[in-house]
């Protein structure tokens, strides 16, 4: 009989220990087994909802990252727009910031016989220039000016990769 009582006590202690573990896992104050199981299942459902929210947030962050990388790529590609307005050219340049970007563009304009009348330059995150230039040779076309500036920018990019 003593052996049977000892076995019963072990079973009760083991059952209590299992209920305590379930109570900890369920983050519950309940002492009834059915309440503990219900709390445990509720906790699992809440964790699944949190995991799904984290997955959605991760997907959103990946989408934002892709958009930012695309914007950065577009900012790196040089954009040159030249319009002829009367006897002047309006020159707009946007490209990745380089150490001698302005110098190389001004050299191209000078070599083409263009005099800069007015210019506005910004070098914060990207190189940006708006200028009005006048041609000494009136036969010069806007596309020729744009192509020459693009070649100067691309040449400078090539030199950056070599050094």
Secondary structure, DSSP 8 states (H G I E B T S, - for coil): -HHHHHHHHHHHHHHHHHHHHHHHHHT----SHHHHHHHHHHHHHHHHHHHHHHHHHHHHHHHHHHHHHHHHHHHHS-EEEEEEETTEEEEEEEEE--TTHHHHHHHHHHHTTEEEEEEEEE-SSEEEEEEEEEESSTT--HHHHHHHHHHHHHHHHHHHHH-
